[in-house]
């Protein structure tokens, strides 16, 4: 961003990388995939680099309002210094915090989650997914992030991106507004779970695997409100193609991937972010 300012220019959009996108080894791959897409379609973007700090979301969820406001004000000051107007991020937690909580502190911006941004690029024909044949017929289920779905009512954009891949998109019994948390929200990512019958991410992973497998018996045992007809049991899987759990959040990525490992299903079930799937279909993966 400082390079743009030095040239007296402004980017179309500021890409907010987020803590996970910058430091978590697994989610760095998502950052790289999204950047490749931006460069491929010619989006004039910028990042803050070392000037980017945490949005304050974990501090706020943990109850430290003072720390949250300190972190938020530091970011708002940086945004104002660069005249930032439009922000895109691959993290629903960052998205929710900047979009919904910064305005109370004077920070008002157009904030877009990368699922919506990718949908826009597809709708505009800038991303064509000509290599999407690799996913044709592959069974994919999408796990709704709480801060993307219930907190901000974004359900269709990620599904529109997956549908563009021409994959076999199947819905979990608990999806959209009735979806189940991955277990990391509300600062739970940073602590061990309380004692109970089962970790939340294991419960959610079991549902995802049963959905991908078309396991009617396992799905019948799942408790919770169904999302209309979307939770209908898929037909049993007929081919040996690897299935995919798609996510749009770094916390969900960690929790669902850990759940798949717990169930020892890494050999035939993979967890990918939307940006990774799009980049792969476009032949942009390094």
JOGI-V459933 format. One record per pair of residues at least 24 apart in sequence whose C-alpha atoms are under 10 Angstrom apart, sorted by sequence separation. I is the first residue (numbers start at 0). J is the second residue. D is the distance in whole Angstrom. If there is no record, write none. Layout:
[[I,J,D] [I,J,D]]
This chain:
[[50,74,8] [83,107,10] [84,108,5] [85,109,5] [86,110,5] [87,111,5] [88,112,5] [89,113,5] [90,114,10] [152,176,8] [179,203,7] [209,233,9] [210,234,9] [211,235,8] [212,236,5] [213,237,10] [241,265,10] [242,266,10] [243,267,8] [244,268,7] [245,269,8] [246,270,7] [247,271,8] [248,272,7] [52,77,10] [71,96,9] [83,108,7] [84,109,6] [85,110,6] [86,111,6] [87,112,6] [88,113,6] [89,114,8] [178,203,9] [210,235,9] [211,236,7] [212,237,9] [241,266,8] [242,267,6] [243,268,6] [244,269,6] [245,270,6] [246,271,6] [247,272,5] [248,273,9] [51,77,8] [71,97,8] [75,101,8] [79,105,10] [83,109,9] [84,110,9] [85,111,8] [86,112,9] [87,113,6] [88,114,9] [140,166,10] [148,174,9] [149,175,7] [150,176,9] [209,235,10] [210,236,10] [241,267,5] [242,268,5] [243,269,5] [244,270,5] [245,271,5] [246,272,5] [247,273,6] [21,48,9] [50,77,8] [51,78,10] [74,101,9] [75,102,10] [79,106,8] [86,113,10] [87,114,10] [89,116,10] [134,161,9] [137,164,10] [139,166,7] [140,167,8] [141,168,8] [148,175,6] [149,176,6] [179,206,10] [240,267,8] [241,268,6] [242,269,6] [243,270,6] [244,271,6] [245,272,6] [246,273,6] [247,274,8] [78,106,8] [79,107,10] [87,115,9] [88,116,9] [135,163,10] [136,164,9] [137,165,9] [138,166,6] [139,167,6] [140,168,6] [141,169,8] [142,170,9] [143,171,10] [147,175,10] [148,176,7] [149,177,8] [239,267,8] [240,268,9] [241,269,7] [242,270,9] [243,271,7] [244,272,9] [245,273,6] [246,274,9] [71,100,9] [72,101,8] [75,104,8] [76,105,10] [78,107,10] [87,116,7] [134,163,10] [135,164,7] [136,165,7] [137,166,5] [138,167,5] [139,168,5] [140,169,5] [141,170,7] [142,171,8] [148,177,9] [149,178,8] [243,272,10] [244,273,10] [245,274,10] [12,42,8] [13,43,9] [14,44,7] [15,45,9] [16,46,7] [21,51,10] [47,77,9] [71,101,7] [75,105,8] [76,106,9] [78,108,9] [131,161,10] [134,164,6] [135,165,5] [136,166,5] [137,167,6] [138,168,6] [139,169,6] [140,170,6] [141,171,8] [143,173,9] [144,174,10] [145,175,9] [148,178,8] [173,203,9] [211,241,10] [212,242,9] [245,275,10] [11,42,7] [12,43,7] [13,44,6] [14,45,6] [15,46,6] [16,47,8] [47,78,9] [75,106,6] [133,164,8] [134,165,7] [135,166,5] [136,167,5] [137,168,8] [138,169,7] [139,170,9] [140,171,7] [142,173,9] [143,174,7] [144,175,9] [145,176,9] [211,242,7] [245,276,9] [10,42,9] [11,43,5] [12,44,5] [13,45,5] [14,46,5] [15,47,8] [16,48,9] [68,100,10] [72,104,7] [74,106,9] [75,107,9] [128,160,10] [131,163,8] [132,164,7] [133,165,9] [134,166,5] [135,167,7] [136,168,9] [142,174,7] [143,175,6] [145,177,10] [171,203,10] [211,243,8] [10,43,5] [11,44,6] [12,45,7] [13,46,6] [14,47,8] [15,48,9] [18,51,9] [68,101,9] [71,104,8] [72,105,9] [75,108,10] [114,147,10] [131,164,5] [132,165,7] [133,166,9] [134,167,8] [141,174,8] [142,175,8] [143,176,9] [145,178,8] [173,206,8] [211,244,8] [243,276,10] [9,43,9] [10,44,5] [11,45,8] [12,46,9] [13,47,8] [17,51,8] [18,52,8] [19,53,10] [47,81,10] [71,105,10] [72,106,8] [129,163,10] [130,164,9] [131,165,7] [132,166,9] [140,174,10] [141,175,9] [143,177,9] [144,178,8] [145,179,8] [146,180,10] [172,206,8] [173,207,10] [208,242,9] [9,44,9] [10,45,6] [16,51,8] [17,52,8] [18,53,6] [57,92,9] [71,106,9] [112,147,8] [128,163,7] [129,164,9] [131,166,8] [143,178,6] [144,179,9] [145,180,6] [171,206,7] [172,207,9] [208,243,9] [9,45,9] [10,46,10] [15,51,8] [16,52,10] [17,53,7] [18,54,9] [56,92,7] [57,93,10] [68,104,8] [127,163,9] [128,164,7] [142,178,8] [143,179,8] [144,180,7] [145,181,8] [171,207,6] [207,243,9] [208,244,8] [15,52,10] [16,53,10] [17,54,8] [55,92,10] [56,93,7] [59,96,9] [118,155,9] [119,156,9] [122,159,9] [127,164,10] [128,165,10] [142,179,8] [143,180,8] [144,181,8] [145,182,10] [170,207,9] [171,208,9] [172,209,10] [207,244,7] [54,92,9] [55,93,9] [56,94,10] [115,153,8] [118,156,6] [121,159,9] [122,160,9] [142,180,9] [143,181,9] [145,183,10] [146,184,8] [169,207,10] [171,209,9] [172,210,8] [15,54,10] [54,93,6] [56,95,9] [57,96,10] [114,153,9] [115,154,10] [117,156,8] [118,157,7] [121,160,8] [142,181,8] [145,184,8] [146,185,10] [171,210,6] [46,86,10] [53,93,8] [54,94,9] [56,96,6] [114,154,10] [115,155,9] [116,156,9] [117,157,8] [118,158,9] [119,159,10] [120,160,10] [144,184,9] [145,185,10] [170,210,7] [171,211,9] [204,244,9] [3,44,10] [45,86,10] [54,95,10] [55,96,8] [56,97,9] [112,153,9] [114,155,9] [115,156,5] [116,157,10] [118,159,7] [119,160,9] [122,163,10] [169,210,7] [170,211,9] [3,45,8] [44,86,10] [54,96,7] [55,97,9] [114,156,6] [115,157,7] [117,159,9] [118,160,6] [121,163,8] [169,211,7] [2,45,9] [44,87,10] [54,97,7] [113,156,9] [114,157,5] [117,160,7] [118,161,9] [168,211,9] [0,44,9] [1,45,9] [2,46,10] [56,100,9] [112,156,9] [113,157,9] [114,158,9] [115,159,9] [116,160,10] [167,211,10] [169,213,9] [179,223,9] [0,45,5] [1,46,9] [2,47,10] [112,157,10] [114,159,9] [115,160,9] [118,163,9] [178,223,9] [179,224,10] [0,46,6] [1,47,7] [114,160,7] [172,218,7] [177,223,8] [178,224,9] [0,47,5] [1,48,9] [54,101,9] [114,161,10] [171,218,9] [172,219,9] [177,224,6] [178,225,9] [0,48,8] [173,221,9] [176,224,10] [177,225,7] [178,226,8] [207,255,9] [1,50,9] [172,221,8] [173,222,9] [176,225,10] [177,226,6] [0,50,9] [96,146,9] [172,222,9] [173,223,7] [174,224,9] [175,225,10] [176,226,7] [177,227,10] [204,254,9] [205,255,10] [208,258,10] [95,146,6] [99,150,10] [172,223,8] [173,224,7] [174,225,7] [175,226,7] [200,251,9] [203,254,9] [204,255,6] [207,258,10] [208,259,8] [92,144,9] [94,146,8] [95,147,8] [99,151,9] [172,224,8] [173,225,5] [174,226,6] [203,255,8] [204,256,9] [207,259,9] [91,144,7] [92,145,9] [93,146,9] [94,147,8] [98,151,10] [172,225,5] [173,226,6] [174,227,9] [200,253,9] [201,254,8] [202,255,10] [204,257,9] [205,258,8] [90,144,10] [91,145,8] [92,146,6] [171,225,9] [172,226,6] [173,227,9] [175,229,9] [200,254,6] [201,255,8] [204,258,5] [205,259,8] [208,262,9] [33,88,10] [91,146,5] [92,147,8] [95,150,8] [171,226,9] [172,227,9] [174,229,8] [199,254,9] [200,255,6] [203,258,8] [204,259,7] [33,89,8] [90,146,9] [91,147,5] [95,151,7] [170,226,9] [172,228,9] [173,229,9] [174,230,7] [199,255,10] [200,256,9] [201,257,8] [202,258,8] [204,260,10] [208,264,9] [90,147,9] [91,148,9] [94,151,9] [172,229,7] [173,230,7] [200,257,8] [201,258,5] [204,261,9] [205,262,8] [211,268,9] [30,88,9] [92,150,10] [170,228,9] [171,229,7] [172,230,4] [200,258,6] [201,259,8] [204,262,8] [30,89,8] [91,150,9] [170,229,6] [171,230,5] [172,231,7] [199,258,9] [200,259,9] [201,260,10] [29,89,8] [91,151,9] [169,229,8] [170,230,6] [171,231,8] [172,232,8] [198,258,9] [201,261,8] [208,268,8] [142,203,9] [169,230,8] [170,231,8] [171,232,8] [200,261,10] [201,262,8] [142,204,9] [169,231,9] [170,232,9] [171,233,9] [188,250,7] [26,89,10] [169,232,9] [170,233,8] [187,250,10] [188,251,10] [169,233,7] [13,78,9] [142,207,8] [168,233,10] [169,234,10] [188,253,9] [141,207,8] [183,249,10] [184,250,8] [188,254,9] [140,207,7] [183,250,6] [184,251,9] [20,88,9] [139,207,9] [140,208,9] [182,250,9] [183,251,7] [20,89,8] [181,250,8] [182,251,8] [13,83,7] [19,89,10] [20,90,8] [140,210,8] [181,251,6] [183,253,9] [12,83,8] [13,84,8] [14,85,9] [15,86,7] [16,87,9] [17,88,7] [19,90,8] [139,210,9] [140,211,7] [180,251,8] [181,252,9] [183,254,7] [9,81,8] [11,83,9] [12,84,8] [13,85,6] [14,86,6] [15,87,6] [16,88,6] [17,89,8] [18,90,9] [138,210,9] [139,211,7] [181,253,9] [182,254,7] [8,81,10] [9,82,8] [10,83,9] [11,84,9] [12,85,5] [13,86,5] [14,87,5] [15,88,5] [16,89,7] [17,90,7] [138,211,6] [181,254,6] [182,255,9] [9,83,8] [10,84,10] [11,85,7] [12,86,6] [13,87,6] [14,88,6] [15,89,8] [16,90,8] [17,91,10] [137,211,10] [138,212,9] [180,254,10] [181,255,7] [9,84,10] [10,85,9] [11,86,9] [12,87,7] [13,88,8] [14,89,9] [15,90,9] [17,92,9] [18,93,9] [167,242,10] [168,243,10] [4,80,10] [17,93,7] [4,81,7] [16,93,9] [17,94,10] [166,243,10] [168,245,10] [181,258,10] [3,81,9] [4,82,10] [15,93,8] [42,120,10] [15,94,9] [37,116,10] [1,81,8] [33,113,8] [37,117,9] [40,120,8] [0,81,8] [36,117,9] [0,83,10] [37,120,9] [33,117,9] [36,120,10] [40,124,10] [41,125,9] [161,245,9] [40,125,6] [39,125,9] [40,126,7] [39,126,9] [158,245,10] [157,245,9] [36,125,10] [37,126,10] [157,246,9] [36,126,8] [157,247,8] [92,184,9] [92,185,10] [15,110,10] [138,233,10] [12,109,10] [13,110,10] [14,111,10] [15,112,10] [12,110,10] [138,236,8] [12,111,10] [14,113,9] [137,236,10] [138,238,10] [147,247,8] [137,238,9] [147,248,9] [136,238,9] [137,239,9] [138,240,8] [139,241,9] [140,242,8] [141,243,9] [142,244,7] [143,245,9] [144,246,7] [146,248,9] [137,240,6] [138,241,8] [139,242,6] [140,243,7] [141,244,6] [142,245,6] [143,246,7] [144,247,7] [145,248,9] [136,240,8] [137,241,7] [138,242,5] [139,243,5] [140,244,5] [141,245,5] [142,246,6] [143,247,8] [144,248,6] [137,242,6] [138,243,6] [139,244,6] [140,245,6] [141,246,6] [142,247,8] [143,248,9] [144,249,10] [134,240,9] [136,242,10] [137,243,8] [138,244,9] [139,245,7] [140,246,9] [141,247,9] [142,248,9] [144,250,9] [145,251,9] [134,241,10] [144,251,7] [134,242,10] [143,251,9] [144,252,10] [134,243,10] [142,251,8] [142,252,10] [161,273,8] [164,276,8] [142,255,9] [160,273,7] [164,277,8] [160,274,9] [163,277,9] [158,273,10] [161,276,8] [157,273,7] [160,276,9] [161,277,9] [164,280,8] [160,277,8] [62,185,10] [60,184,8] [61,185,7] [62,186,9] [60,185,5] [61,186,6] [59,185,9] [60,186,5] [61,187,9] [57,184,9] [58,185,10] [59,186,8] [60,187,9] [57,185,7] [58,186,8] [61,189,9] [56,185,9] [57,186,5] [139,268,10] [141,270,10] [56,186,8] [57,187,9] [138,268,10] [139,269,10] [140,270,10] [141,271,10] [57,188,9] [139,270,10] [141,272,10] [57,189,9] [114,246,10] [139,271,10] [141,273,9] [114,247,7] [113,247,8] [114,248,10] [112,247,9] [113,248,10] [112,248,10] [134,276,9] [133,276,10] [131,276,9] [134,279,10] [131,277,8] [133,279,9] [134,280,8] [130,277,9] [131,278,10] [133,280,7] [128,276,10] [130,278,9] [131,279,8] [132,280,8] [128,277,7] [130,279,8] [131,280,5] [127,277,9] [128,278,8] [130,280,4] [131,281,7] [126,277,8] [128,279,9] [129,280,7] [130,281,5] [131,282,9] [126,278,9] [128,280,5] [129,281,6] [130,282,7] [127,280,9] [128,281,5] [129,282,9] [130,283,10] [126,280,10] [127,281,7] [128,282,9] [93,248,10] [126,281,8] [91,247,8] [92,248,8] [117,273,9] [121,277,10] [90,247,7] [91,248,6] [92,249,9] [117,274,8] [89,247,7] [90,248,5] [91,249,8] [92,250,9] [114,272,10] [89,248,7] [90,249,6] [91,250,9] [114,273,7] [88,248,10] [89,249,8] [90,250,8] [91,251,10] [113,273,8] [114,274,8] [117,277,8] [90,251,10] [113,274,8] [89,272,9] [89,273,9] [89,274,9] [29,247,10] [29,248,10] [29,249,9] [26,248,9] [27,249,10] [26,249,6] [25,249,9] [26,250,9] [23,249,9] [26,252,8] [25,252,8] [26,253,9] [20,248,10] [25,253,8] [19,248,9] [20,249,8] [19,249,6] [23,253,10] [18,249,9] [19,250,8] [17,249,9] [36,274,8] [33,272,10] [35,274,9] [36,275,9] [39,278,9] [32,272,9] [33,273,9] [34,274,9] [35,275,10] [32,273,9] [33,274,5] [36,277,8] [37,278,10] [29,271,9] [30,272,10] [32,274,6] [33,275,7] [36,278,6] [39,281,9] [28,271,10] [29,272,7] [31,274,9] [32,275,5] [35,278,7] [36,279,10] [28,272,9] [29,273,8] [30,274,8] [31,275,9] [32,276,9] [33,277,9] [34,278,9] [39,283,8] [26,271,10] [29,274,6] [30,275,9] [32,277,8] [33,278,7] [36,281,8] [25,271,10] [26,272,9] [28,274,9] [29,275,6] [32,278,6] [35,281,10] [36,282,10] [28,275,8] [29,276,10] [31,278,9] [32,279,8] [35,282,10] [36,283,7] [35,283,6] [36,284,10] [29,278,9] [34,283,10] [35,284,8] [33,283,10] [35,285,9] [32,283,7] [31,283,10] [32,284,7] [31,284,9] [32,285,9] [31,285,9] [28,284,9] [28,285,10]]
